[in-house]
Amino acid sequence: MANYRLSELDFDEIKINLKQFLTNYRDKDNNLVFKDYDFDASSISILLDLLAYNTHYNAYFANMVANEMFLDSAVKRESAVSIAKHLGYTPLSYRSARATVSFTVPTPDGVPGTLTMPKYSPFTTTINDTRYTFVNLDAVTIRPTNGEYRFDNVEIVEGQPLSYTYRVDVSGPDEKYTIPNKNIDTTTLRVTVQNSYTDLTSYTYTQADNLSALTPESKVFFLEENPSGYFEIFFGDGIVGKKLLPRNLVKIDYLISSGDVCNVSGDITQTFTLGATIGGQTVASSIVASVNSTGGDTADTIEKIKFKAPRFLSSFNRAVTANDYKAIIEANYPLVESVAVWGGEENDPPIYGKVIISLKPYRGYVVSDATKNQIKNDVLNDKKMMSIQPEFVDPQYLYVTVDNKIKFDPKNSRYTAPQIEVLVRAKIIEYFTTDLQQFNKSFYYSKLSKAIDSIDPSIIGNVTAFKIHKRITPVIGAENGYSGSSVIKFANKLISGSIISTAFYYTVNNVVKTAYLKDVITNATTSTIDLLDFYTDEILVSGIGSVNYTGGEVTFVSLNPTGYIENALDIRIYSKIEELDITSAKDVIIVIDDGTLYTNSKRLAGLTVTVNTV
């Protein structure tokens, strides 16, 4: 028998192989059966098409079945969900944005000793011309202070409350209760079990996250996602978790989430309206959020499932290595965008017996102390080793000011110069948002330059100049030192003579001056930093600080500004670096500067794009 290429899966190649087989086919006397037969011009060509199609279809089906059996090669989300289930990982659902509000209730009817805001009290806010509802997940009770009824720091969660009740027919884990909404936030699930329609005794059940701690009487439920994308809950079998009884009633309360569309920048004043009375009184119609709504997110994509599931399995739900801590936090607390974890012995300076954790939120720059405590107590406490204590540190941000110049040929474009500027701005912001803004993500000049050139053929070339800067917030009227463990780290080699700061007020010889900082070149490795008069460049204080260019560190033993310029909240120290690429580190996040040009304080614009026509 002749040799044929059986590895071909393409339709045309399969048909060619079939033709070759028939052309060379011989009878028992070794005579060609289809001698001088024109397969292309005959009706048999239709049969060959049918055979080729059938073979191609079966090959594709077999290939898909093989691919969907493995997490790395799966292309369908339901396949990844099923495989992740065997690894013990449940994909994250939608996450509702959360905000914090405080408000005062006018004197309630009857002047009660306590005042309660019921569960699911509706707060509304408008985001991008769309109205969204937020609620409190639990009732909040307060006592008056000096006659004032004030609700302080109440967390409200975006979403529409829904409730479903199921009757238990077949008790045990085989009976599953499907939640009929795909965009639920599973962190808002509240599950109660009532004995029956006639017996109103009910018990609260919590989600199980550690099988080793369960007993036959543990009131827990289990959560998983089914192949259709809906979440299901089920209960124990009487050995691992309490087993339900026939005629029990399962009540499920939850919120339907809008996801990340409700995330609001901290620079915006967000207001809410409470759509219910408390104590018979109407609350002020404009409640300003103390913390804007953040943390909203969509459900895990197939890419996120592929990334998280193996890492979650490797931790075995216990926190021993740094990767264990990272995987557990990402799986159990998805309201942070990036997580960095390292052992205390790797810290500078070393802190033995601790694991250092740094978190970046989706909006803003630092995670609140309340969130850190929640992660420490609710997520890590029963999974960590007893002798190791987690310690949270805020990320170190390295801000980049970008000045991009474009060479533009209008004869080779459908865009105008202003339109090209808009496109370039969007591409630069996209690069920082997609490729950076996470721990251990470095800036690569060539990658950004190539992305800009590829926007349109009319862009002949581009040149990007940038500076990096650190922001410090000295306490006014106090001694502020930036040395030792508090030294200002740029994490990159600095260019001598390029360091300059924004302006601030400083008292010299009992006279308040507008001043700024600038390095004075002494050698290529180290130098001093002087305090200069903003208007005359006269040296006010010589050697107020020092700089190590090679190590990328700036030190101040004592820096005591008298005040900030107008609306400034910090002092920004700018510098150029030796390399075209900007290197990150384990606790450093590179972000694009969000500042605007302000010449009265030497503040630079975060992003400038200039289009030059050639």
C-alpha positions in Angstrom: 0.0 0.0 0.0 1.3 3.5 -0.8 2.3 5.9 1.8 -0.2 8.8 2.3 0.1 11.9 4.5 -2.4 11.2 7.3 -1.4 14.3 9.3 -3.1 16.7 7.0 -6.2 18.2 8.6 -7.0 21.0 6.1 -10.0 20.4 3.8 -8.2 20.9 0.5 -5.3 18.7 1.6 -7.6 15.9 2.7 -9.3 16.0 -0.7 -5.9 15.9 -2.5 -5.0 12.8 -0.5 -8.3 11.1 -1.4 -7.7 11.8 -5.1 -4.2 10.5 -4.8 -5.5 7.3 -3.1 -8.0 6.7 -5.9 -5.6 7.5 -8.7 -3.1 4.9 -7.4 -5.6 2.3 -6.4 -5.0 -1.1 -8.1 -7.0 -4.3 -8.3 -5.7 -7.8 -7.3 -3.9 -8.1 -10.7 -2.1 -4.8 -10.0 -4.1 -2.9 -12.7 -5.2 0.7 -12.0 -8.9 0.8 -11.3 -9.4 4.5 -12.2 -7.0 4.8 -15.1 -7.4 8.1 -17.0 -10.2 9.1 -14.7 -10.8 12.9 -14.4 -11.9 13.3 -10.8 -12.3 17.1 -11.0 -14.8 17.0 -13.9 -16.9 14.0 -12.7 -19.7 13.5 -10.3 -17.3 11.6 -8.0 -15.8 15.0 -7.1 -19.0 15.7 -5.1 -18.4 12.5 -3.2 -14.8 13.4 -2.6 -16.0 16.8 -1.2 -18.4 15.0 1.1 -15.7 12.6 2.3 -13.2 15.4 2.8 -15.8 17.5 4.7 -16.6 14.5 7.0 -13.0 13.8 7.6 -12.2 17.4 8.3 -15.2 17.7 10.7 -14.2 14.7 12.6 -10.6 15.8 12.9 -11.6 19.2 14.1 -14.0 17.6 16.7 -11.3 15.3 17.9 -8.9 18.1 18.2 -11.4 20.3 20.1 -12.2 17.4 22.5 -8.5 16.9 23.2 -7.9 20.6 23.7 -10.9 21.1 26.0 -9.5 18.4 28.3 -6.6 20.5 29.4 -6.6 23.9 31.0 -3.8 25.4 28.9 -5.3 24.6 25.6 -9.0 25.1 26.4 -10.7 27.7 24.3 -14.2 27.5 25.8 -14.8 29.1 29.2 -17.1 26.3 30.4 -14.3 23.9 29.8 -11.9 26.0 31.9 -14.5 26.3 34.7 -14.9 22.5 34.7 -11.2 21.8 34.9 -10.7 24.5 37.6 -13.3 22.8 39.7 -11.1 19.7 39.9 -8.3 22.0 41.0 -10.4 23.4 43.8 -10.8 26.8 42.3 -14.1 28.5 41.9 -14.0 31.4 39.3 -14.8 34.8 40.8 -18.2 36.3 40.0 -19.0 39.9 39.3 -17.9 42.2 42.0 -20.0 45.1 43.1 -18.4 48.5 43.7 -18.4 49.6 47.3 -18.6 53.1 48.8 -18.5 54.6 52.3 -20.9 57.3 53.4 -21.7 59.2 56.6 -24.9 61.2 57.3 -27.0 62.6 60.1 -30.7 62.0 60.6 -32.8 64.9 61.8 -34.4 64.3 65.2 -36.3 61.0 64.7 -39.9 60.6 65.8 -40.2 60.0 69.5 -36.4 60.7 70.1 -35.5 57.0 70.5 -32.5 55.7 72.5 -31.3 53.8 69.4 -32.0 54.2 65.7 -31.8 51.5 63.1 -31.2 51.7 59.4 -32.8 48.6 57.9 -30.9 46.1 55.7 -31.0 46.9 52.0 -31.8 50.6 52.4 -31.5 52.1 48.9 -28.9 54.7 48.1 -28.8 56.1 44.6 -26.1 57.8 42.6 -25.6 58.9 39.0 -22.5 57.7 37.1 -22.0 58.8 33.5 -25.7 59.8 33.2 -26.9 56.4 34.5 -28.5 55.9 37.9 -27.3 53.1 40.1 -28.6 51.7 43.4 -26.4 50.9 46.4 -27.5 49.2 49.6 -26.2 48.3 53.0 -25.9 44.5 53.4 -26.8 44.5 57.1 -28.9 46.6 59.4 -27.0 49.3 61.2 -28.0 50.5 64.7 -26.6 53.6 66.4 -27.0 55.6 69.6 -27.3 59.4 69.6 -24.2 61.4 70.6 -25.0 64.7 72.2 -28.5 64.5 70.7 -27.2 63.9 67.2 -28.2 60.7 65.3 -25.2 60.2 63.0 -24.4 57.1 60.9 -20.6 57.1 60.4 -18.6 55.2 57.8 -21.4 53.0 56.5 -20.3 50.7 53.7 -22.9 50.5 50.9 -22.7 48.0 48.0 -23.9 48.5 44.4 -26.5 46.1 43.2 -30.2 45.2 43.0 -31.2 42.9 45.9 -32.9 39.6 45.0 -34.1 36.6 47.0 -35.0 33.0 46.1 -36.4 30.2 48.2 -36.1 26.5 47.4 -37.7 23.5 49.0 -35.4 20.6 49.8 -36.6 17.4 48.2 -33.6 15.1 48.2 -31.2 16.0 50.9 -27.5 15.8 50.4 -24.9 17.3 48.1 -26.5 15.8 45.0 -29.3 18.4 45.1 -28.0 21.7 43.9 -29.8 25.1 43.9 -29.1 27.3 40.9 -28.9 31.0 41.3 -30.7 32.2 38.1 -28.6 35.3 37.4 -25.1 35.3 35.9 -24.1 38.7 37.1 -24.4 38.1 40.8 -21.8 39.2 43.4 -21.2 36.0 45.3 -19.6 38.0 48.2 -23.1 39.3 48.9 -24.7 35.8 49.3 -26.7 35.4 52.4 -28.0 31.8 52.9 -30.5 30.8 55.6 -32.2 27.4 56.1 -35.7 27.3 57.6 -37.0 24.1 59.1 -40.3 24.0 57.1 -43.2 26.1 56.0 -44.9 25.6 59.4 -41.7 25.6 61.6 -40.2 29.1 61.1 -37.0 28.3 63.0 -34.1 29.3 60.7 -30.3 29.1 60.8 -27.6 31.1 58.9 -25.2 29.1 56.8 -21.8 30.4 55.7 -19.7 29.4 52.7 -17.2 26.6 53.4 -13.6 27.4 52.5 -11.7 24.8 54.6 -12.8 21.2 54.6 -10.5 20.1 57.4 -12.3 22.3 59.9 -15.8 20.9 59.1 -17.8 18.6 61.3 -21.1 16.8 60.7 -22.9 19.8 62.4 -21.1 22.6 60.5 -23.7 24.9 59.0 -22.0 25.6 55.7 -22.8 25.6 52.1 -20.6 25.0 49.0 -20.4 27.2 45.9 -19.5 26.3 42.4 -20.2 27.5 38.8 -22.0 25.2 36.4 -21.1 24.8 32.7 -23.9 27.3 31.8 -22.2 30.1 33.7 -24.7 30.1 36.7 -23.6 29.7 40.3 -25.0 26.8 42.3 -25.0 26.1 46.0 -25.2 22.7 47.7 -24.9 21.4 51.3 -23.1 18.8 53.3 -23.7 15.1 53.5 -23.8 14.8 57.3 -20.1 13.9 57.4 -18.6 17.0 55.8 -21.0 19.7 56.8 -24.6 19.5 58.1 -27.0 17.6 55.9 -30.3 19.2 55.2 -33.6 17.4 55.7 -36.5 17.0 53.3 -39.0 19.9 53.5 -36.3 22.3 54.7 -36.5 25.7 53.0 -33.3 27.3 51.6 -33.5 31.1 51.2 -30.8 32.8 49.1 -30.3 36.6 49.2 -27.8 38.3 46.9 -27.1 41.4 44.8 -27.1 41.6 41.0 -24.0 43.6 40.2 -23.2 46.1 37.4 -19.5 45.4 37.7 -16.7 47.9 37.0 -19.0 50.6 35.5 -19.6 51.9 39.0 -16.0 52.6 39.8 -15.5 56.3 40.5 -12.2 58.1 40.7 -11.2 59.6 44.0 -10.8 63.0 42.3 -14.5 63.2 41.8 -17.1 64.3 44.4 -19.6 61.4 44.5 -23.0 62.0 46.1 -25.8 59.7 47.1 -29.5 60.1 47.8 -31.1 57.8 50.4 -34.5 56.7 49.1 -36.0 55.7 52.4 -36.9 57.5 55.7 -35.2 56.6 58.9 -37.1 57.1 62.2 -39.8 58.8 60.2 -37.4 61.5 58.9 -35.9 62.2 55.4 -32.1 62.4 55.2 -30.4 65.2 53.3 -30.8 64.6 49.5 -27.0 65.0 48.9 -24.8 62.6 50.9 -21.1 63.0 50.0 -19.2 59.8 50.0 -16.1 59.7 52.2 -14.8 56.9 50.0 -16.0 56.8 46.4 -17.4 53.6 44.9 -14.5 51.3 43.9 -13.7 47.6 43.5 -16.3 46.8 40.9 -15.2 44.1 38.4 -16.6 41.6 35.9 -16.5 37.9 36.3 -13.3 35.9 35.7 -12.4 35.6 32.1 -11.0 32.3 30.7 -7.5 33.9 30.8 -7.9 34.7 34.5 -9.1 31.2 35.2 -6.2 29.7 33.4 -3.8 31.9 35.4 -5.3 31.6 38.8 -6.5 28.0 39.1 -3.1 26.2 39.0 -1.6 28.8 41.5 -4.6 28.3 43.8 -4.1 24.6 43.7 -0.3 24.9 44.5 -1.2 26.8 47.8 -3.4 23.9 49.0 -5.4 26.6 50.9 -2.5 27.2 53.3 -0.2 30.2 53.4 3.4 29.1 53.7 5.3 30.5 50.7 5.0 34.0 49.3 3.2 32.6 46.3 0.7 30.9 48.7 -0.2 34.3 50.2 -0.5 35.9 46.8 -2.8 33.1 45.5 -5.0 33.1 48.5 -5.5 36.9 48.6 -6.3 36.9 44.8 -8.8 34.1 45.2 -10.6 35.3 48.3 -10.3 39.1 48.0 -10.6 40.2 44.4 -11.1 43.9 45.2 -7.3 44.6 44.7 -5.8 44.9 41.2 -2.3 43.7 42.0 -0.6 41.8 44.9 3.0 41.6 45.9 4.3 39.4 48.7 7.9 38.7 49.9 9.5 37.3 52.9 10.7 39.6 55.7 14.2 38.4 55.2 14.1 39.9 51.7 13.0 43.2 52.9 15.3 46.3 53.1 16.0 46.4 56.1 15.2 42.7 56.9 12.2 42.0 59.2 12.4 38.4 60.4 9.4 36.4 61.3 7.1 38.4 59.0 5.7 38.2 55.5 5.4 41.6 53.7 2.3 42.2 51.6 1.6 45.2 49.4 -1.7 45.7 47.6 -2.8 48.0 44.8 -6.5 48.9 44.6 -8.4 49.2 41.3 -8.9 52.9 42.0 -6.7 55.2 44.1 -3.2 54.4 45.3 -3.5 52.8 48.7 -5.8 50.2 50.3 -7.6 51.3 53.5 -6.6 50.0 56.9 -10.0 48.5 57.2 -9.4 46.4 54.1 -6.0 45.3 55.3 -7.4 44.2 58.6 -10.2 42.3 56.9 -7.7 40.4 54.7 -5.5 39.7 57.7 -8.3 38.5 60.0 -10.9 36.9 57.6 -8.7 35.6 54.7 -5.2 34.8 56.2 -5.7 34.2 59.9 -6.6 30.5 59.7 -4.3 29.7 56.8 -1.0 31.2 57.8 1.7 29.6 60.0 1.4 30.6 63.6 4.9 32.0 63.9 4.7 34.2 60.8 2.8 37.4 61.0 1.6 39.3 57.9 2.6 43.0 57.7 1.1 45.3 55.1 3.0 48.1 53.4 1.7 50.6 50.9 3.0 50.4 47.3 5.9 52.6 46.2 4.7 54.5 43.1 7.1 55.7 40.4 5.4 58.4 38.4 6.3 59.0 34.7 5.9 62.3 32.9 5.7 61.7 29.1 6.5 64.3 26.4 5.9 62.7 23.0 6.7 64.4 19.7 5.1 63.0 16.5 6.3 63.4 12.9 3.1 63.4 10.8 2.5 63.2 7.0 -1.0 64.5 6.3 -0.9 63.3 2.7 -0.7 59.7 3.8 -3.6 59.8 6.3 -7.4 60.1 6.7 -6.8 61.8 10.0 -6.0 65.4 10.9 -3.2 66.4 13.2 -5.6 67.0 16.2 -7.1 63.5 15.6 -3.6 61.9 15.5 -2.9 63.7 18.8 -6.0 62.1 20.4 -5.1 58.6 19.1 -1.5 58.9 20.4 -2.7 60.0 23.8 -5.1 57.1 24.0 -2.3 54.6 22.9 0.1 55.9 25.6 -2.5 55.7 28.3 -3.5 52.2 27.1 0.1 51.1 27.3 0.5 52.3 30.9 -2.9 50.8 31.8 -2.4 47.4 30.2 1.3 46.7 30.5 2.1 48.6 33.7 0.3 49.7 36.9 1.1 46.4 38.6 4.0 45.1 40.7 7.2 44.0 38.9 6.1 45.5 35.5 8.8 47.5 33.9 8.5 50.3 31.2 10.1 49.5 27.8 10.7 52.4 25.6 10.9 50.4 22.3 7.5 48.8 23.0 5.8 52.1 23.5 7.5 53.6 20.5 6.5 50.7 18.3 2.9 50.9 19.5 2.7 54.6 18.6 4.2 54.1 15.1 1.6 51.4 14.4 -1.4 53.7 15.0 -1.4 55.0 11.4 0.9 55.0 8.3 1.0 58.8 8.5 3.1 58.6 11.6 6.7 58.7 10.2 8.3 58.5 13.6 8.1 59.5 17.2 10.4 60.6 20.0 9.5 60.3 23.7 11.2 62.2 26.4 10.3 61.3 30.0 11.1 62.0 33.6 10.3 60.0 36.6 9.3 61.5 40.0 8.5 60.5 43.5 6.0 62.3 45.7 6.6 63.0 49.4 4.2 64.5 51.9 6.2 66.0 54.7 4.1 67.0 57.8 3.9 70.8 58.0 5.5 72.1 61.2 7.2 68.9 62.1 10.7 67.2 61.7 10.6 65.1 58.6 13.5 62.7 57.8 13.9 60.7 54.7 16.9 58.5 55.4 17.6 54.9 56.4 14.5 52.8 55.8 12.6 56.0 54.7 15.1 57.0 52.0 13.4 58.1 48.8 14.0 55.3 46.3 13.8 55.8 42.5 14.9 52.2 41.8 16.8 53.4 38.7 20.1 55.1 37.9 19.7 58.9 37.9 21.4 61.4 35.7 23.4 64.0 37.6 22.2 67.5 37.5 18.7 66.6 36.5 17.0 66.5 39.9 14.5 69.3 40.6 11.4 69.6 42.8 8.1 71.4 42.8 7.9 74.6 44.9 6.8 74.9 48.5 7.1 77.3 51.3 10.1 77.2 53.6 11.1 79.4 56.5 14.7 80.7 56.4 16.0 83.1 59.1 12.4 83.6 60.2 11.3 84.6 56.7 8.9 82.5 54.7 10.3 81.8 51.2 9.0 80.1 48.1 11.7 77.5 47.5 12.5 74.4 45.5 15.1 71.6 45.6 17.9 71.1 43.1 21.0 68.8 43.0 24.4 70.4 42.7 26.9 68.3 40.7 30.0 67.3 42.7 30.8 64.0 41.0 29.1 61.4 38.8 28.2 59.1 41.7 27.0 61.2 44.6 26.1 64.9 45.1 24.3 67.2 47.4 20.9 68.9 47.1 20.4 72.5 47.8 17.3 74.6 48.7 16.9 77.4 46.2 14.8 80.6 46.1 12.0 80.0 43.5 12.3 83.5 42.0 16.0 84.3 42.2 17.7 80.8 42.3 19.7 82.0 45.3 20.8 79.2 47.5 18.8 79.4 50.8 20.2 76.2 52.4 23.2 74.4 51.1 23.4 70.6 51.4 19.9 70.1 52.7 20.0 66.7 51.2 22.1 64.2 49.2 21.7 62.0 46.2 23.2 58.6 45.2 22.9 58.6 41.4 23.9 55.0 41.0 21.6 53.6 43.7 18.8 56.0 42.7 18.3 57.3 46.3 17.6 60.7 47.6 18.2 61.5 51.3 17.0 64.3 53.6 18.0 64.2 57.3 15.6 67.1 58.1 13.2 68.6 55.6 10.6 70.9 57.3 8.5 72.9 54.8 6.3 75.6 56.1 3.5 74.9 53.7 2.4 73.8 50.2 1.8 76.0 47.2 -2.0 76.7 46.8 -3.7 73.4 46.1 -0.7 71.2 46.2 -0.8 68.2 48.6 2.8 67.0 48.1 6.3 67.8 47.0 7.3 66.1 43.7 11.0 65.4 43.0 11.7 64.9 39.3 14.8 63.3 37.7 16.0 61.9 34.4 17.4 58.4 34.3 20.3 56.9 32.4 18.4 54.1 30.6 15.6 54.4 28.1 13.7 51.7 30.0 12.4 52.2 33.5 12.9 49.3 35.9 10.4 48.3 38.5 10.9 46.3 41.7 8.9 44.0 44.0 7.1 46.8 45.8 7.2 49.4 43.0 4.4 50.3 40.6 5.0 52.4 37.5 2.1 54.8 36.6 1.7 57.7 34.2 1.7 61.0 36.0 -1.8 62.4 36.3 -0.6 66.0 37.0 -1.3 69.1 34.9 1.2 71.8 34.1 1.5 74.4 36.8 4.4 76.8 36.1 3.9 78.7 39.4 5.3 75.6 41.3 7.4 74.0 38.5 4.9 71.1 38.3 5.2 69.3 34.9 2.3 68.0 32.8 1.9 64.3 33.1 1.3 63.7 29.3 2.1 66.0 26.5 1.7 65.1 22.8 3.0 67.4 20.0 2.2 66.6 16.4 4.6 68.1 13.9 3.5 68.1 10.2 6.2 67.3 7.6 
